[in-house]
């Protein structure tokens, strides 16, 4: 049993390596392979029986007719008149083109090839029916069959006839008919198979669009019962997720309102105390709490149900850079934009700008030079945010994306130091079907690589 299991595993790995990846192509192979194998076996059996039986009957008949002519010659007085009478009988009664060659020898014998079944059978039949030396050849200039029999020393009967008279023919037409029938059946199968595969592709596309926040209202399950069941399950899942997001959004809106109300009372009470140096730290704490609340709500809320729209990449990057520079008037960091792709991408505009803002803010906080570049490659938007700061060690880069985790150099913090900067950016990238990775940058610091499908 372990040996059989190992063999099956090896066979399955072989199939996975060499079979095409698509369901449509795999199903075609599953359909075509048995049909081709069955047609090949049937064709081989039919042609073999047809060729063997018909050729055997025709060859035996031709050999017996030639033997009859030889017997007539042996029983005659072998005069010219008797030979002429035999020739006439061969042409008129037997439909054989017969000549008498005198003073000649048989052509040198030829060993028929392995596949020359007709020659081998005729040699057997002529040996039995004539008892004389003979020479047989098929496939003449016009496809004729020629038989020469030495009836006497120096006297040869040369007999020619069409191939259809001596051996089975028409196999080419039979093969073409079988191939045409097979092609027609496969064509019909391909059409029906395509009809079955298209609903699966539509379901996969709808699931992909839903995961990226795009509109999927136009999806309707169709196809086989199993595919319809999967499509209806997807619609049920979409409704449950939408209801969950709506309930969570309403709850968070209520929590946010209550907390903001408390913070507003704090601000009013601090305002009553006047411009007192002892009050300044309290005001700063309240402002920081306000920012932290906004960050926590943004992280938990995600994209907030925002619908995707067409976003011009250079304009979005330029607007984000301007906002970061306005929010950091005291920063001396130089932000440069280089080789941005002139492309319009279907994204959630506000979420995309927040992703960029978190990455650029991190770069500005720890570097004096920041460069933003990008390209369209492999059907994806690639954006690079480089800085010349201290960077993050390779073994800590994955940890930097975890929420509320503060690294030693705090490169994963946002404006308020909550440890959500990169976590929020990564969640936004995942919501668009993309990802963010960190690596060494060309400016000597950190490079954040954003990959989003387009």
N, C-alpha and C positions, 0 to 999 in steps of 0.2 A: 504493500500500500504506500509506504513512503516513497518508493521508487516511482510509482505511478504518479503520485502527487508532484514530485520533482519534475517529471517529464511534462505534466500538464502545465506547471508554472513556466517552464522553459518555452513550451509551445505558445502559451498566452503572451509571454514577453516578445516572442518572435513576431506574432501577429500584430501586437501593438506597435512594434517598430516599423513594420512594413505596410500595414494597412493604412489607407488615407484617414485623416482625422475626422472628416465630415460625415454626418449620418447619412446624407444622400448618397455619397460615393460608396460608403460601406454597404448600404442596402442594395445598391446596384450590383456590387460584387457578389453579395449573398444571392441575389436573384439571377445574375448572369452565369455564375460558375456552374450551378446545377443544370441550367438549360443548355449551356455549351457542352458540358460533359454528356448529358443525355443525347443531344443531337449527334455528337461525335460517335457515341456507341451505336446509336441506331443507324447512322449512316454507314458505319463500318460493317455492321451486321447485314444491312440490306444490300449494300454494294457487293459484299463478299458473296452472299447467296445469289444475288442476281448475276454477277459475273461468272461465278463458278458453275451454276446450273445451266445458264443459257449458253455460255461458251462451250461447256461440255457437250450439250446437245447439238449445237451447230457444228462443232469440230468433229464429233462422231459422224454426223450426217455427211459432211464434206469428205471425210476419210472413206466412208463406205461408197460414195459415188465415184471417187477416184479408184478405189479397189475394183468397182464394177467395170470401169473403163479398161483397167489393166487385165481383168479376166477376159473381157471381150477380145482384147488384142491377142492374148495367149491362145484363145480358142479359134481365132480366125486363121486364114492362110498367110496373114501378115503381108498381103499384097498392098499395093498403093490404093486400090479400090477399097479394100477392107479398112485401111487406116483412114481414108477420107470419110467412110461411113461412120467410123467411131468419132471423128472430129465433128461431123455434122450432128450426131446424136448428143455430143457433149454441149454444143452450142444451143441447139434447139430444144432439147428435152431437159437438160440439166442446167442450162444457163451458165455454162462454164466456158471461159475463153481458153481454148486448147490449141497448142502448136506442137508439132512433132519436129524435133531437132535430131538430125542424123550426123554421124561422124563426130560426136562431141562427148565430153565427159561431164559429170556433175561438178558444179562449183565446189571449191574446198569447203569442208564442213565448218560450221561456226558453232561455238558453244554459246547457247542462249544465256542471257543474264538471269540473275536470280528471280527478278520480278516478271520475266517473260513466261507467264503461265500458259499462253496459247501455244507457243512453240513446243513446250514440254509435253502438253497434252497431245498435240498433233503427231509428234514423234512416236508417242505410245500407240496412237490409233493407226497410223500408217504402217508401222511395223506389223501390226496384227492383220490389217486389211489388205496389204499389197504383197508383203513378203519380198519386197525388192528394196534396193538402195534408193534413197530419196534425199531431197534437200528442201527445207522449208524456211521461208522468210516472210515476216509481216511488216507492215509500215513502209510500203514502197512509196514511190514519188506521189501517187494519188491516194495513199493509204490502203493500197490493194494488198492481197495475200497471194503469194506465189509459191507453188509446189512443183518440184521437178522430180520425176520418177524414172529411173533407168529400167525400162521394160526389157531391153536386150542390150547386148554389148554394142555401144555406139549409138543406141536409139533411146531418146529421152522424150517423155511426155512432159511438156511444160504447161501448167494449168494456172490461170490467173482468175481471180474473182474479187468482188468488192469486199471490204472488211465486214460489212453488215451481214454478209452471207456466211462468214466463218466464225465471227466472235461477237460477243455482246457489245452493244454501243449505246449511246444516249446517256451514259453516266454523268456527263458534264451537265446536261439539262436537269437531271435529277438533283445534282448537287446545288445548282443555282436555285432550283425551286425550294430546296430545304433551307438554303441560306436566306432567301427572300422571306420565307415564312418565319424563320427565326428572327430576322431583322424587324419584321412587322410586329411580332409578339413583344420583342424587347422595347420597341418604340412605344407601344401601348402601355407597357409596364412602367417605362420611364415617366410618361405623362401622369399616370395615376400615382406613382411614387412621389413625384414632385408635389402633387396636390396634398399628400400626407405630410411632407416635410415642411412646407411653407407655414402652416399654423404653428409648428414648433419654433421656427425662426421668429415668427411674430411674437410669440410668448417670451422668448429670450430677449428680444429687442425691447419689449414692454418692461420686463423686469430690470433691464439695464437702465432704461430711461427713468424708471421710478427710483432706482438707487441713486441716480444723479440729480434727482429733483425736477425732472422734466415732466411735461404734461403727458399723461397716458390715458386720457379720457376716450381716445379713439380706439382703444383696444377692445375687441369683442371676441370671446372664445369661439373657435370653429374647428372643424376637422373631426377626427375619430373621437369616440366616446372618452377614451383615456386622455386625449389632448384637451378635450372640453373640460374634463374634470380638473386637470392641472390648471387650465385657464381660470375656471371658477374659483379654485383655491387661491390663485394669485389675486383675484379681485376681492375675495374675502379678506385676505391678508392686508391688501391695500386699504380697505375700509377700516379695519381694526387699527392699523398704524395711524391713519389719518385721524381717527377718533381719539386715539391715545395722545397724539401730538396736540390736538385741539384742547383736550382736557388738561394736559400739562401746561399748555400756554396760558389757559384761563387761570389755572392755579398760580402759576408764576406771576401773572399779571396782578393777582390779588395780593400775593406776598410782597411783591415789589411796591405796590401802592401803600400797603401798611407800613413797611419799613421806611419808605420815603416820607411818609407822614410823620413818623417819629423823628427822623433826621431833620425835617423842616422845623419841628418844634424846638429841637436842639439849637438850630441856627437862630430862630427867633429869640430864644432865651439868651443866647450868647450876644445877640445884637443889643438886647436891653442892657447888658452889662457895660456896653460902651467900648471905646477903643482903649482897652486896658492891656498892658504888656503881658499880664498873667493869662489873659483870655486868648491871645494869639495861638499858643500851642493847642488849646482846645478847638479853636476854629480849624486849624490844620488837621487835627485828628478827625473832625467831622467830615472835612472835605475828602480825606483819604478813605474814610468809611464809605462815603458816597461813591467814589471811584471803584472801590473794591466790590461794592454791591452791584454796580453796573457790570463789572467783569464777571462776577459769579453768575449773574443772570444771563449774560451773553453766552457763557460756557454751557450752562444747563439748557438754555433755550435753543442753542444751535443756530440754524439759519432762520428760525422763526417762521417757517412756512413760506419763505420768499420764493417767488417763481423766477425761473431762469429767463434771461433775455439776451439779446445780442450785445456783446461788450467789445468795444474797440480797445485792444490791448495797450497800445501806446498811450491813448488818452487816459485809461484807467491807472496806469503806472504813474503818469505825470500828475494826475490829480492826487494820488496817494502821497507822492513825494512832497507836493505842496502842502498837504495837510500835516505831514510829519514835521516839515520845516516850520510851519506856523505854530504847532504845538510845542516845539522846542526852540524857542528864540535864542536861548543862551548857548545852544550847541554850536561848536566850531567845526563839526564834521562836514565834509564836502561830499555831496551826493551827485553822482553822474549816471546818466542813462546812455547806454551804448548798444547799438545793433538790435534794437527791439523789433520783433516781427510786425510788419504792417498787416495785421490780421484781425478779423472780427470773430469772436468765439462766443458760443452759447453758454453763458454762465449766470450764476446769481451775483449780480453786480455788487451789492453791498457786502455780501459775504466775501467775495473775491478781493474787494478793496481792504476789508478787515484783515484778511490773510496777509496781504502785502504789507499793510501797516505794521502788523506785529513783527514780521521778518525785518523790515527796514528799521523799525525802532530799535530792535535788538542790535542790529549792525551799527546804527548811529551811536548807541549808548557805549559801545566798547571799541569802536574804531574811529579814526579820523578821516579815512577815505572809504567811501561806499560806492560800489558800482553795480548797476542793475542792467542785465542783458538777457537775451532770450532768442529762441528760434522755434520753428515748426519742424518737427522731425518724427517720423514713424506715426503719423496721425495723432500727434500729441503736441501740446504747447509746453515748451521747456523754458522756465524762467530761472535766472541765476542771480542771487543776491550775495555779493562778495564784500568783505571788509578786511581791514588790516589789523584787526584786534587780536587778542590773545587766543581766540579759538576755543574749541572744546576737545579734550582728549578723545581718541577714537573709541575707547571702551566706555565712555560716558554719553555718547551721542544718542544711543537708543533711550537711555534713561531720561534724557532732556525732554522727551515728548510726553512723559507721564505727568498727569495733572498734579498740581500742588507740590511738586518735587523741586527743591532749590539746590542747584549745583553749587560747588564752591565758588565758581566765578559768576554765578547767577545769570548765565546766558539764556536760561529758559524762562526768565521772568518777564512780565509785561510791565505796563506803566506803573502799576501799584505794587509790584513785587509779590503778586499772589502765586506765582509759579504756573500761570495758565497761558502764557504767551504762545509758546510753540504747540501746546496741547490744543488750543483753539484753532491755530493755523492748520494743524494736522487733521482735526475733525472736519474743517471746511474742505480741505483737499480730498478727504475720503468721501465726503458727501457728493463731490463732483466726480467720483470714480478715479481719483488720482492719488498722489502721495507726495510727501516731502522727505528728503534725505539730507543729511549733513555730511560734508566732506571738506578736505583741505582746499582752500581757495587760492587763486593765482596772485592775490594781493598779499599773501603771507598769513592771512587769518582764516576765517571760517567761510565756507560757501554753503548756502542753503539752495537746494535744487528742488524746484516745484515742477511736477509733471501732471498735466491735466489733459484728458482726452478732448479732442476737437471734432 
